Amino acid sequence: MIGLFGLIGARPDEPVSSAPMAATLAPGYAVARHDGAGASFGRAAHQHDGTGLAVSRDGQRIAVAIGEIFNLAEIAETPSPGNLAEFALHLAQARKWHALARANGLFSFAVYDRTTHRLTLVTDHHASFPLHVWQGGGTIAFAGQIFTLLGHAAIPRKADAAVLPQLFTTQRTFGSGTPVAGVEALPAGCVWEADAQGVRTERYWRLAWRRRDFDLEDGARLLAEALRRAGTRQTSDTNVGLLLSGGLDSRLVLAAAPHGTLSCWTTASYPDNPELAIARATASMFGAEHHQLIVEPAGTLAVLDQTVIDANGLYPASTAMSAFLPDVGRVCHTILTGHGLDFTLRGYYLPARFAEIAGSRTRLPALRPIPARPTGADILNSLRQGPPRATVARIVAPSWRTHWWAGQAETLQEVLAPWLDSDEPYNAWDAFILHALSKHYAFTGMMATRAVGNLRMPSFDAEVFDVYLRMPPAWRCNGKMVKHAIRHLSTDAARMTYANTGFRTDLDPWLEVSALLGRAALRRLGLARRPVLVDRTHSAGSWHDAAALYREDPGHRRRFQEIRQRLDALSFGVLDIDGLAACIDEHLDGRASHAKLMRQLLTHDSWVRNFRIAGSA
């Protein structure tokens, strides 16, 4: 974890210490702390460069900051902004938080004013550096990492029963809820203040799409130019690495970066993996040094607990990232990823049409119809990242069967209301992810990346994101503009094989679907072969086959058998013990595949053990 933490006492003259919170941090972080009357602030980072903690000249204000703003000098409105923490002090004193609306970067701030006994917490446009808050007994504790927040002994370690259904249905949380009762997650683009007058939340930036002002070709050119400028900004350090897959998103980042500025790092479960070969060839095309990161599928169990801690108890998209990322962090100070380009520019989670042939479903590059005024329930019922709805229904305790679904629908209705009730309600599906980026299950890999280095994501560079906000949903869903953009960046990269399909990267989306369906038919007829794997726990892509791994690896089987014995302590009255046990047995016996539910159970069990959660509230 890198991030902020602190404790505010009930009175400005009360000595407080955040030392117990600092004690939760893993060895190796550079920790800066300031203890004083009224407040104790801390900052954990990979190294100290004097930019993260500042005290005003009169000693009455203290600020801690994490992250970076690339255009700090432009928005600071001071002759010398100095560093992020000093900038936070300036904004607090001048009450000019609105200046952050123009900030290009990812960050979080905490400022304490002793004269007013006021705590101010600030998140970036996407809440990519999360901030969590607990209040009780006149004190306020905050931290980027919930595990660190729980270092404050006064916080009850209870599960939030209303949030558990979100985790087991969508593998994430939404709104202000967190898995721990009484712990609130702050929204994106917010200034949260607490003092004697109470608690106030102001939004200095809001997620808002705009009307298209370019055609497809102009949009592709604008996107390519924005990616190039973002690549220049985000490769400004030395020792910058890129997590390079054989897919489109990280290839866009490599093609946009200045030549020779990146080293490339690709993971796979065996050396002859075809995606690894594609990534190696791509790196060579751009003169980049390439490193392979081989992670045996069974080895991911050893890093599960730390992954869950880093991800604030959320379902990890891939525990393999926690296995290989320390090797990258030992060499690279800054790590770039293509994360986010799929669900922004390529509309991966928009409600698309699907073709189903012989039991195989293929996503089509076209939106499916939605109600003119969709609801939170419509979005909940259409999500496809969690276990099948029929599986979820089996694990709900009888007393929760009504509230399980109704509670989630109500929360989504409240959270997504600005976009559901708009001229373009399709945007609500993207807002489900983007209203609080760090709560999305796929972002857990980025939390693991931050644990070892300075994370940068060109998808959330303000200039690139601005192009996205001007793309209509239909363009995002079909992905055509992005495929045209990569041609502007590199015609050679555009012609290379795309690992997800095995065809050219810039192939027209509809031709790509036709080719996928045709190949599937040939495989069924025995006229085309699938890639040969080491065994069933491996895959031809970057990750392993989780369903087979959980069933066949002795370590994972043993863990699931242990989990089955302690389901009573894991259910919190919300989950049905018999239903969970039946699903575990079915998966381990090979009678059914419940891979997503099994991974959620692994995560849930790890969260309960490591966060020492007992009972619910």
C-alpha positions as CSV (number, residue, x, y, z in Angstrom):
1,M,0.0,0.0,0.0
2,I,1.1,3.5,-0.7
3,G,-1.2,6.2,0.6
4,L,-2.3,8.4,3.4
5,F,-3.5,7.7,6.9
6,G,-4.2,9.7,10.0
7,L,-6.2,10.3,13.2
8,I,-8.0,13.4,14.4
9,G,-8.7,13.7,18.1
10,A,-11.8,15.0,19.8
11,R,-10.1,18.3,20.8
12,P,-7.4,20.4,19.1
13,D,-5.3,20.2,22.3
14,E,-5.6,16.4,22.6
15,P,-2.3,14.5,21.8
16,V,-3.0,11.7,19.2
17,S,-0.7,9.2,17.5
18,S,-1.2,7.3,14.3
19,A,1.6,4.9,15.2
20,P,-0.7,1.9,15.5
21,M,-1.9,2.5,12.0
22,A,1.7,2.8,10.7
23,A,2.5,-0.5,12.4
24,T,0.1,-2.3,9.9
25,L,2.3,-1.4,6.9
26,A,4.4,-4.0,5.3
27,P,8.2,-3.7,5.7
28,G,10.0,-1.7,3.0
29,Y,7.8,1.4,2.7
30,A,9.1,4.8,3.4
31,V,6.8,6.2,6.1
32,A,6.6,9.8,7.1
33,R,4.6,10.8,10.1
34,H,3.7,14.0,12.0
35,D,2.3,13.7,15.5
36,G,0.9,16.8,17.2
37,A,-1.9,18.1,19.3
38,G,-5.2,17.5,17.6
39,A,-4.0,15.4,14.7
40,S,-1.5,12.8,13.6
41,F,-0.8,12.4,9.9
42,G,1.1,9.7,8.0
43,R,2.2,8.9,4.4
44,A,3.5,5.6,3.1
45,A,5.4,5.7,-0.2
46,H,8.2,3.8,-1.9
47,Q,10.7,6.6,-1.3
48,H,10.8,10.1,0.2
49,D,11.6,13.0,-2.0
50,G,10.3,15.8,0.2
51,T,7.0,16.2,-1.6
52,G,4.5,14.4,0.5
53,L,4.3,16.2,3.9
54,A,4.2,19.9,4.6
55,V,3.6,22.2,7.7
56,S,2.6,25.8,7.4
57,R,5.1,28.5,8.7
58,D,3.0,29.2,11.7
59,G,2.6,25.4,12.5
60,Q,-1.2,25.6,12.5
61,R,-1.7,23.6,9.3
62,I,-0.3,20.2,8.2
63,A,-0.8,18.5,4.9
64,V,0.0,15.1,3.5
65,A,-0.3,14.2,-0.2
66,I,0.3,11.2,-2.5
67,G,0.4,10.9,-6.2
68,E,1.2,13.5,-8.9
69,I,-0.3,16.3,-11.0
70,F,1.5,16.7,-14.3
71,N,0.2,20.3,-14.8
72,L,0.8,21.5,-11.3
73,A,2.6,24.7,-12.3
74,E,-0.3,25.6,-14.6
75,I,-3.1,25.2,-12.0
76,A,-1.2,26.3,-8.9
77,E,-1.7,30.1,-9.4
78,T,1.3,30.7,-7.1
79,P,4.8,31.7,-8.2
80,S,6.3,28.4,-7.0
81,P,3.9,25.5,-6.1
82,G,6.8,23.6,-4.6
83,N,5.2,20.1,-4.1
84,L,1.9,18.4,-3.7
85,A,1.6,18.8,0.0
86,E,2.5,22.5,-0.1
87,F,0.0,22.9,-2.9
88,A,-2.7,21.3,-0.7
89,L,-1.8,23.8,2.0
90,H,-2.2,26.6,-0.4
91,L,-5.6,25.4,-1.7
92,A,-6.9,24.9,1.8
93,Q,-5.8,28.4,2.9
94,A,-7.2,30.1,-0.2
95,R,-10.3,27.9,-0.3
96,K,-9.6,27.3,-4.0
97,W,-10.3,23.6,-4.3
98,H,-12.1,24.2,-7.6
99,A,-8.7,24.6,-9.2
100,L,-8.4,20.8,-9.1
101,A,-11.1,20.5,-11.7
102,R,-8.2,21.2,-14.2
103,A,-5.7,18.8,-12.6
104,N,-4.2,16.2,-14.8
105,G,-3.0,13.4,-12.5
106,L,-4.0,10.9,-9.8
107,F,-3.7,11.9,-6.1
108,S,-5.2,12.3,-2.7
109,F,-4.7,15.0,0.0
110,A,-5.3,15.4,3.7
111,V,-5.1,18.8,5.4
112,Y,-5.6,19.6,9.1
113,D,-6.2,23.2,10.4
114,R,-5.6,23.4,14.1
115,T,-7.2,26.8,14.4
116,T,-10.6,25.5,13.4
117,H,-9.9,21.8,14.2
118,R,-10.9,21.0,10.7
119,L,-9.9,17.9,8.7
120,T,-10.1,18.1,4.9
121,L,-9.8,15.1,2.7
122,V,-9.5,15.3,-1.1
123,T,-9.8,12.6,-3.8
124,D,-8.8,12.8,-7.5
125,H,-11.3,12.8,-10.4
126,H,-11.6,9.0,-10.3
127,A,-11.0,8.2,-6.6
128,S,-8.1,6.1,-7.9
129,F,-6.3,6.8,-4.6
130,P,-9.1,5.7,-2.3
131,L,-9.8,7.4,1.0
132,H,-11.7,5.6,3.8
133,V,-13.1,7.4,6.8
134,W,-14.4,6.2,10.2
135,Q,-15.9,8.4,12.9
136,G,-16.6,7.5,16.5
137,G,-16.2,8.8,20.0
138,G,-15.4,12.3,18.8
139,T,-12.4,11.0,16.7
140,I,-11.9,10.6,13.0
141,A,-9.6,8.0,11.4
142,F,-8.8,7.9,7.7
143,A,-6.6,5.9,5.4
144,G,-6.2,4.9,1.8
145,Q,-6.0,1.3,2.9
146,I,-8.7,-0.3,5.1
147,F,-6.2,-2.7,6.6
148,T,-4.2,0.3,7.8
149,L,-7.4,2.1,9.0
150,L,-8.2,-0.8,11.2
151,G,-4.9,-0.2,13.0
152,H,-7.0,2.3,15.0
153,A,-8.2,-0.1,17.7
154,A,-11.5,1.7,18.3
155,I,-13.0,0.6,15.0
156,P,-15.2,-2.4,15.4
157,R,-14.2,-5.2,13.0
158,K,-17.6,-6.0,11.8
159,A,-18.8,-6.9,8.3
160,D,-21.4,-4.6,6.7
161,A,-24.2,-7.1,5.9
162,A,-25.7,-4.8,3.3
163,V,-22.5,-4.7,1.3
164,L,-21.7,-8.4,1.2
165,P,-24.4,-9.0,-1.4
166,Q,-22.6,-6.5,-3.7
167,L,-19.4,-8.4,-3.4
168,F,-20.9,-11.8,-4.2
169,T,-23.1,-10.4,-7.0
170,T,-20.8,-7.9,-8.7
171,Q,-17.4,-8.7,-7.1
172,R,-17.0,-5.0,-6.1
173,T,-18.8,-2.4,-3.9
174,F,-20.5,0.8,-5.1
175,G,-21.4,4.1,-3.5
176,S,-19.9,4.9,-0.2
177,G,-20.2,1.3,1.2
178,T,-17.2,-0.8,2.1
179,P,-17.1,-4.4,3.4
180,V,-16.4,-3.1,7.0
181,A,-19.3,-1.6,8.9
182,G,-19.0,2.0,9.7
183,V,-16.2,2.6,7.2
184,E,-17.1,5.0,4.4
185,A,-15.4,5.3,1.0
186,L,-15.2,8.9,-0.2
187,P,-16.5,9.7,-3.7
188,A,-14.4,10.8,-6.7
189,G,-13.6,14.4,-7.2
190,C,-14.6,15.4,-3.7
191,V,-13.6,17.7,-0.9
192,W,-14.7,16.2,2.4
193,E,-14.5,18.4,5.5
194,A,-15.3,17.8,9.2
195,D,-15.2,20.4,12.0
196,A,-17.3,21.7,14.8
197,Q,-20.1,22.6,12.3
198,G,-20.3,19.0,11.1
199,V,-19.4,17.1,7.9
200,R,-19.7,18.6,4.4
201,T,-18.9,17.1,1.0
202,E,-18.3,19.3,-2.0
203,R,-17.7,18.0,-5.5
204,Y,-15.1,20.0,-7.4
205,W,-15.4,17.7,-10.5
206,R,-18.1,15.4,-11.8
207,L,-18.1,12.7,-14.4
208,A,-20.0,14.0,-17.4
209,W,-20.0,13.0,-21.1
210,R,-20.4,15.6,-23.8
211,R,-21.7,15.6,-27.4
212,R,-19.5,14.3,-30.1
213,D,-17.6,17.1,-32.0
214,F,-15.6,15.0,-34.5
215,D,-16.2,12.3,-37.0
216,L,-14.7,8.8,-36.7
217,E,-11.4,9.5,-38.6
218,D,-10.8,12.9,-36.8
219,G,-11.6,11.2,-33.5
220,A,-9.0,8.5,-34.2
221,R,-6.4,11.1,-35.1
222,L,-7.2,13.1,-31.9
223,L,-7.0,10.0,-29.8
224,A,-3.6,9.0,-31.3
225,E,-2.3,12.6,-30.6
226,A,-3.6,12.6,-27.1
227,L,-2.1,9.2,-26.4
228,R,1.3,10.4,-27.7
229,R,1.3,13.5,-25.5
230,A,0.2,11.3,-22.5
231,G,3.0,8.9,-23.4
232,T,5.5,11.7,-23.3
233,R,4.3,12.9,-19.9
234,Q,4.1,9.5,-18.3
235,T,7.5,8.3,-19.5
236,S,9.3,11.3,-18.1
237,D,11.0,9.3,-15.3
238,T,14.0,7.0,-15.6
239,N,13.5,3.2,-15.2
240,V,9.9,3.2,-16.6
241,G,8.4,-0.2,-17.4
242,L,5.2,-1.2,-19.2
243,L,3.1,-4.2,-18.3
244,L,2.8,-5.5,-21.9
245,S,0.3,-8.2,-22.9
246,G,-0.5,-9.5,-26.4
247,G,-3.7,-7.4,-26.4
248,L,-4.6,-4.0,-27.8
249,D,-4.5,-1.7,-24.8
250,S,-0.9,-2.0,-23.7
251,R,0.1,-2.0,-27.3
252,L,-1.5,1.4,-27.7
253,V,0.6,2.6,-24.8
254,L,3.8,1.2,-26.2
255,A,3.1,2.6,-29.7
256,A,2.3,6.1,-28.2
257,A,5.4,6.3,-26.0
258,P,8.6,7.9,-27.2
259,H,10.9,5.3,-28.8
260,G,13.2,3.6,-26.3
261,T,11.7,5.0,-23.1
262,L,10.1,1.8,-21.8
263,S,11.1,-1.7,-20.8
264,C,8.4,-4.3,-21.3
265,W,7.2,-7.0,-18.9
266,T,4.9,-9.8,-19.8
267,T,3.5,-12.6,-17.7
268,A,2.4,-16.1,-18.6
269,S,2.2,-19.4,-16.9
270,Y,4.7,-21.2,-19.3
271,P,7.5,-20.0,-21.6
272,D,5.9,-21.2,-24.9
273,N,2.7,-19.3,-24.3
274,P,1.5,-17.7,-27.6
275,E,0.6,-14.4,-26.0
276,L,4.1,-14.1,-24.6
277,A,5.5,-14.6,-28.1
278,I,3.2,-11.8,-29.4
279,A,4.3,-9.4,-26.7
280,R,8.0,-10.2,-27.2
281,A,7.6,-9.5,-31.0
282,T,5.8,-6.2,-30.2
283,A,8.5,-5.0,-27.8
284,S,11.1,-5.8,-30.4
285,M,9.2,-3.8,-33.0
286,F,9.6,-0.7,-30.8
287,G,13.2,-1.4,-29.7
288,A,12.1,-2.1,-26.1
289,E,13.9,-4.5,-23.8
290,H,11.5,-7.4,-23.0
291,H,11.3,-9.5,-19.8
292,Q,9.1,-12.5,-19.4
293,L,7.5,-13.2,-16.0
294,I,6.6,-16.9,-15.6
295,V,4.1,-17.6,-12.8
296,E,3.1,-21.1,-12.1
297,P,-0.7,-21.2,-11.5
298,A,-0.4,-23.0,-8.2
299,G,2.0,-20.3,-6.9
300,T,-0.8,-17.6,-6.9
301,L,-2.2,-19.0,-3.6
302,A,0.9,-17.9,-1.7
303,V,0.3,-14.2,-2.5
304,L,-3.5,-14.2,-2.1
305,D,-3.6,-12.7,1.4
306,Q,-1.4,-9.8,0.5
307,T,-3.4,-9.2,-2.7
308,V,-6.6,-9.0,-0.7
309,I,-5.0,-6.6,1.8
310,D,-3.7,-4.3,-1.0
311,A,-7.2,-4.5,-2.7
312,N,-9.1,-3.5,0.4
313,G,-10.8,-6.8,0.6
314,L,-12.2,-6.7,-2.9
315,Y,-12.2,-9.6,-5.4
316,P,-8.8,-9.6,-7.2
317,A,-9.0,-9.8,-11.0
318,S,-5.7,-11.7,-10.9
319,T,-3.6,-12.8,-7.9
320,A,-0.9,-13.6,-10.5
321,M,-0.1,-9.9,-10.6
322,S,1.0,-9.9,-7.0
323,A,3.3,-12.8,-7.8
324,F,5.2,-11.2,-10.6
325,L,5.0,-7.4,-9.8
326,P,7.7,-7.4,-7.1
327,D,10.2,-8.4,-9.8
328,V,9.1,-5.4,-11.9
329,G,9.2,-3.0,-9.0
330,R,12.8,-4.0,-8.2
331,V,13.9,-2.7,-11.6
332,C,11.3,0.0,-12.5
333,H,10.5,3.1,-10.5
334,T,7.4,3.8,-12.6
335,I,5.1,1.2,-14.1
336,L,2.7,2.0,-16.9
337,T,-0.3,-0.1,-17.9
338,G,-3.1,-0.1,-20.5
339,H,-5.6,-0.6,-17.8
340,G,-8.9,1.2,-18.4
341,L,-8.6,1.6,-22.2
342,D,-10.9,-1.4,-22.6
343,F,-13.8,-0.2,-20.5
344,T,-13.5,3.4,-21.5
345,L,-12.5,3.8,-25.2
346,R,-13.6,0.3,-26.1
347,G,-16.8,0.2,-24.1
348,Y,-16.2,-3.3,-22.7
349,Y,-18.9,-3.2,-20.1
350,L,-21.6,-1.4,-22.1
351,P,-24.7,-3.5,-22.8
352,A,-23.8,-5.1,-26.1
353,R,-25.6,-7.7,-28.2
354,F,-24.4,-11.3,-28.1
355,A,-24.5,-14.1,-30.7
356,E,-24.9,-17.6,-29.2
357,I,-24.1,-20.5,-31.4
358,A,-24.0,-24.1,-30.1
359,G,-23.7,-22.8,-26.5
360,S,-20.8,-20.4,-27.2
361,R,-21.5,-16.7,-26.7
362,T,-19.6,-14.0,-28.7
363,R,-19.9,-10.3,-27.9
364,L,-21.0,-8.3,-31.0
365,P,-19.8,-4.7,-31.6
366,A,-23.3,-3.2,-31.3
367,L,-25.4,-1.9,-28.4
368,R,-28.4,-3.8,-27.4
369,P,-31.7,-1.9,-26.7
370,I,-32.2,-0.6,-23.2
371,P,-35.3,1.1,-21.6
372,A,-35.7,4.8,-22.4
373,R,-35.3,5.4,-18.7
374,P,-33.3,2.5,-17.2
375,T,-33.1,1.9,-13.5
376,G,-30.5,0.6,-11.1
377,A,-32.3,-2.8,-11.3
378,D,-31.8,-2.8,-15.0
379,I,-28.1,-2.3,-14.6
380,L,-27.9,-4.9,-11.8
381,N,-29.7,-7.5,-13.9
382,S,-27.4,-6.9,-16.9
383,L,-24.0,-7.1,-15.3
384,R,-21.8,-9.9,-16.5
385,Q,-18.7,-9.8,-14.3
386,G,-20.0,-11.8,-11.3
387,P,-21.2,-15.4,-11.0
388,P,-24.4,-16.4,-13.0
389,R,-27.5,-15.0,-11.3
390,A,-28.8,-18.6,-10.8
391,T,-25.6,-19.5,-8.9
392,V,-25.9,-16.3,-6.7
393,A,-29.5,-17.2,-5.9
394,R,-28.4,-20.5,-4.4
395,I,-26.0,-18.9,-1.9
396,V,-28.4,-16.3,-0.4
397,A,-29.7,-17.0,3.1
398,P,-33.5,-17.3,3.1
399,S,-34.0,-14.3,5.2
400,W,-32.1,-12.2,2.7
401,R,-33.6,-13.3,-0.6
402,T,-35.7,-10.2,-1.0
403,H,-33.4,-7.6,0.3
404,W,-30.3,-9.1,-1.5
405,W,-31.6,-7.9,-4.8
406,A,-33.7,-4.9,-3.8
407,G,-31.0,-3.4,-1.6
408,Q,-28.4,-3.5,-4.5
409,A,-30.9,-2.1,-7.0
410,E,-31.8,0.8,-4.6
411,T,-28.1,1.6,-4.0
412,L,-27.3,1.6,-7.7
413,Q,-30.4,3.7,-8.4
414,E,-29.0,6.3,-6.0
415,V,-25.4,6.2,-7.1
416,L,-26.1,6.2,-10.9
417,A,-29.1,8.5,-10.9
418,P,-27.3,11.4,-12.7
419,W,-26.5,9.1,-15.7
420,L,-29.6,7.0,-15.7
421,D,-31.8,10.1,-15.9
422,S,-29.9,11.7,-18.8
423,D,-30.1,12.1,-22.6
424,E,-27.6,9.1,-23.0
425,P,-28.5,6.5,-20.3
426,Y,-26.0,4.0,-21.8
427,N,-23.4,6.1,-20.0
428,A,-24.7,4.8,-16.7
429,W,-23.1,1.4,-17.5
430,D,-19.7,3.1,-17.7
431,A,-20.5,5.2,-14.7
432,F,-21.0,2.0,-12.7
433,I,-17.2,1.5,-13.1
434,L,-16.0,5.1,-13.2
435,H,-17.9,6.7,-10.4
436,A,-15.3,5.2,-8.0
437,L,-12.5,3.5,-10.0
438,S,-10.7,1.9,-7.1
439,K,-13.9,0.0,-6.1
440,H,-14.0,-1.8,-9.5
441,Y,-12.8,-5.4,-9.3
442,A,-10.4,-5.0,-12.3
443,F,-8.6,-2.2,-10.5
444,T,-7.4,-4.5,-7.8
445,G,-4.5,-5.4,-10.0
446,M,-3.6,-1.7,-10.2
447,M,-3.6,-1.6,-6.4
448,A,-1.1,-4.4,-6.4
449,T,1.0,-2.4,-9.0
450,R,1.0,0.6,-6.7
451,A,2.3,-1.7,-3.9
452,V,5.6,-2.0,-5.8
453,G,6.0,1.1,-7.9
454,N,4.6,4.4,-9.1
455,L,1.6,3.5,-11.2
456,R,0.7,5.5,-14.3
457,M,-2.3,4.8,-16.5
458,P,-2.5,6.7,-19.8
459,S,-6.3,5.9,-20.0
460,F,-6.8,8.4,-17.2
461,D,-4.6,11.1,-18.4
462,A,-6.9,14.1,-18.6
463,E,-6.4,14.6,-22.3
464,V,-7.0,11.0,-23.3
465,F,-10.0,10.8,-21.0
466,D,-11.4,14.0,-22.5
467,V,-11.5,12.3,-25.9
468,Y,-13.3,9.3,-24.4
469,L,-15.9,11.7,-22.8
470,R,-16.7,12.9,-26.3
471,M,-17.2,9.5,-27.8
472,P,-20.8,8.3,-28.2
473,P,-21.6,4.9,-26.6
474,A,-22.1,3.2,-30.0
475,W,-18.5,4.1,-31.0
476,R,-17.1,2.9,-27.8
477,C,-19.0,-0.4,-28.1
478,N,-17.8,-1.2,-31.6
479,G,-14.2,-0.2,-30.9
480,K,-13.6,1.0,-34.4
481,M,-12.2,4.4,-33.5
482,V,-9.5,2.8,-31.3
483,K,-8.5,0.4,-34.1
484,H,-8.2,3.3,-36.4
485,A,-6.1,5.2,-33.8
486,I,-3.5,2.5,-33.6
487,R,-3.0,2.8,-37.3
488,H,-2.1,6.4,-36.8
489,L,0.4,5.4,-34.1
490,S,2.0,2.5,-35.9
491,T,0.8,0.6,-39.0
492,D,3.1,-2.3,-38.1
493,A,1.6,-2.6,-34.6
494,A,-1.9,-2.4,-36.1
495,R,-1.2,-5.4,-38.4
496,M,0.2,-7.6,-35.7
497,T,-1.8,-10.4,-34.2
498,Y,-4.2,-9.6,-31.4
499,A,-3.8,-12.2,-28.6
500,N,-7.5,-12.2,-27.7
501,T,-8.6,-13.3,-31.2
502,G,-5.5,-14.5,-33.1
503,F,-6.3,-12.1,-35.9
504,R,-5.0,-8.7,-37.0
505,T,-5.3,-6.0,-34.4
506,D,-7.0,-3.5,-36.7
507,L,-9.4,-6.0,-38.3
508,D,-12.8,-4.4,-38.7
509,P,-14.9,-5.4,-35.7
510,W,-17.6,-7.1,-37.7
511,L,-15.1,-9.1,-39.8
512,E,-13.4,-10.1,-36.5
513,V,-16.7,-11.5,-35.2
514,S,-17.3,-13.4,-38.4
515,A,-13.7,-14.8,-38.2
516,L,-14.2,-15.9,-34.6
517,L,-17.5,-17.6,-35.3
518,G,-16.0,-19.3,-38.4
519,R,-13.0,-20.6,-36.5
520,A,-15.3,-21.9,-33.7
521,A,-17.3,-23.8,-36.3
522,L,-14.1,-25.3,-37.7
523,R,-13.0,-26.4,-34.2
524,R,-16.3,-28.1,-33.6
525,L,-15.8,-30.0,-36.9
526,G,-12.3,-31.0,-35.9
527,L,-10.8,-29.0,-38.7
528,A,-9.0,-26.5,-36.5
529,R,-7.0,-27.0,-33.3
530,R,-6.9,-25.2,-30.0
531,P,-3.5,-24.2,-28.6
532,V,-1.8,-27.1,-26.8
533,L,-1.4,-26.4,-23.1
534,V,1.0,-27.7,-20.4
535,D,-2.1,-29.0,-18.5
536,R,-5.6,-27.8,-17.8
537,T,-4.6,-25.3,-15.1
538,H,-2.8,-23.2,-17.7
539,S,-4.2,-21.0,-20.5
540,A,-3.1,-19.7,-23.8
541,G,-3.5,-16.1,-22.5
542,S,-1.7,-14.1,-19.7
543,W,-3.5,-15.8,-16.8
544,H,-4.2,-19.4,-15.7
545,D,-7.5,-21.4,-16.0
546,A,-9.0,-20.7,-12.5
547,A,-11.7,-23.3,-12.8
548,A,-9.2,-26.1,-13.4
549,L,-6.7,-24.7,-10.9
550,Y,-9.2,-24.7,-8.1
551,R,-10.2,-28.3,-8.9
552,E,-6.9,-29.9,-9.6
553,D,-4.2,-28.1,-7.6
554,P,-3.7,-29.8,-4.2
555,G,-3.1,-26.5,-2.4
556,H,-6.2,-24.8,-3.7
557,R,-8.3,-28.0,-3.1
558,R,-7.1,-28.1,0.5
559,R,-7.9,-24.4,1.0
560,F,-11.4,-24.8,-0.3
561,Q,-12.0,-27.8,2.0
562,E,-10.8,-25.7,4.9
563,I,-13.2,-22.9,3.8
564,R,-16.0,-25.4,3.7
565,Q,-15.4,-26.3,7.3
566,R,-15.7,-22.7,8.5
567,L,-18.6,-21.5,6.4
568,D,-20.6,-20.7,9.5
569,A,-18.0,-18.0,10.4
570,L,-18.1,-16.7,6.9
571,S,-21.8,-16.4,6.3
572,F,-22.7,-13.5,8.7
573,G,-26.3,-14.6,8.4
574,V,-26.4,-13.3,4.8
575,L,-25.0,-16.3,2.9
576,D,-26.6,-19.7,2.8
577,I,-24.2,-22.3,4.3
578,D,-25.7,-25.3,2.5
579,G,-25.8,-23.5,-0.8
580,L,-22.1,-22.5,-0.5
581,A,-21.1,-26.0,0.5
582,A,-23.0,-27.5,-2.4
583,C,-21.3,-25.2,-4.9
584,I,-17.9,-26.0,-3.5
585,D,-18.5,-29.7,-3.7
586,E,-19.9,-29.5,-7.3
587,H,-16.9,-27.5,-8.4
588,L,-14.3,-29.8,-6.7
589,D,-16.0,-32.9,-8.0
590,G,-16.2,-31.6,-11.6
591,R,-20.0,-31.6,-11.7
592,A,-20.2,-27.9,-12.3
593,S,-17.9,-24.9,-12.8
594,H,-18.3,-22.1,-10.2
595,A,-14.9,-20.4,-10.9
596,K,-16.0,-16.8,-10.1
597,L,-17.8,-17.8,-6.9
598,M,-14.9,-19.9,-5.8
599,R,-12.5,-17.0,-6.3
600,Q,-14.9,-14.7,-4.4
601,L,-14.9,-17.3,-1.5
602,L,-11.1,-17.4,-1.5
603,T,-11.1,-13.6,-1.3
604,H,-13.9,-13.5,1.3
605,D,-12.1,-16.0,3.5
606,S,-8.8,-14.2,3.3
607,W,-10.5,-10.9,4.1
608,V,-12.2,-12.3,7.2
609,R,-9.0,-13.9,8.4
610,N,-6.5,-11.1,7.8
611,F,-8.8,-8.2,8.8
612,R,-10.0,-10.2,11.8
613,I,-13.7,-9.7,11.0
614,A,-16.0,-11.1,13.6
615,G,-19.8,-10.8,13.1
616,S,-21.7,-8.2,11.2
617,A,-23.5,-4.9,12.0
